[in-house]
Amino acid sequence: MICIGKSYIQRMDGTSRLCADVSIGDRVKTLWFSVDQDQEKYFCVGRADAFVMVLLISALRYGHEIHCADPMSERLHYQLCNSLIPAIVRAGNLYHRIDIHASLTRDAVANREGVVATGFSGGLDSLYTIMTHGHDCEYPVTHILVDNAVAFDKYGQESRSVFLENCRSATRFAQELGLETVFVDTNFREALIESYTDAYDIYRHAGCVLALSRLFSMYLISSSYAASEFKMDIDVCASHEMLIAECVSTEYLQFYPAGIEVRRMDKLVAISDWEPSYHWLHACFTKKPPGG
């Protein structure tokens, strides 16, 4: 059983953390998302959504029921329990059907900024999303996000330095394009002792977005698979991001899989005419940051 306690804010050294004490069996860990203190107002305190997302795949893998002290968004709970979890369980024999126990709410998150954001890695999918969601798009990107929920785990002890380098790179990129930046630090790697895997990265990334639900109203997931390549490969969650994006959306925050209309080679052709790509295109999340 996984029990997620009530969320709360902790401040230290110019940063603010959205925390929850989580018991997994006989172990108790405090999970947190951390941002600069001036962005604390964007934290969604009093909702279990972000922490459920971080823990979901682990719970499915080990058959742990999830119990939440804070309420969950009703739409998220419904979509997870009735669509996403059954689909994952039926796609293979590695995961177990579980229930998520929480009081439910349809109430919108208060004091929302309602901005459109996407992640930044310097990779092809990331830059294609930003290129195609400029000022002439119905939903232009205004903010880019870098978090260390999963992407840098593969570097082990060097993960933090690589994360910080990519934050600096994202700052330069955002200044060049007139975008805002959001950086989310986490302790998932230390608190949840699990090996890096492509099976859960989008879920923990979505947790970071949900933690800042007072800032975001739409989040563009830069899909590496085209819609025509959709498949329920439970070891690679990017293969079915269209399903995941819909199922992790809430009443107040919509996830959208961007770039699913084309294959990656078509993206490369399209981005070759976009001047920022000449300097910023780089392999995703490498030790040498994009633009470096």
Secondary structure, DSSP 8 states (H G I E B T S, - for coil): -EEE---EEEEETTEEEEEEEEEETTEEEEEEEEEEGGGGGG--TT--HHHHHHHHHHHHHHT--EEESS-EEHHHHHHIIIIIHHHHHHT-SS-----EE--EE----SS---EEEEE--SSHHHHHHHHHTSTTSSS---EEEEE-SSTTGGGGGGHHHHHHHHHHHHHHHHHHHT-EEEEEEE-HHHHS-----TTSHHHHHHHHHHHTTTTEEEEEEE-SS-GGG----TT-GGGGHHHHHHHT--SS-EEEEETTTS-HHHHHHHHTT-THHHHH---TT-SS-TT-
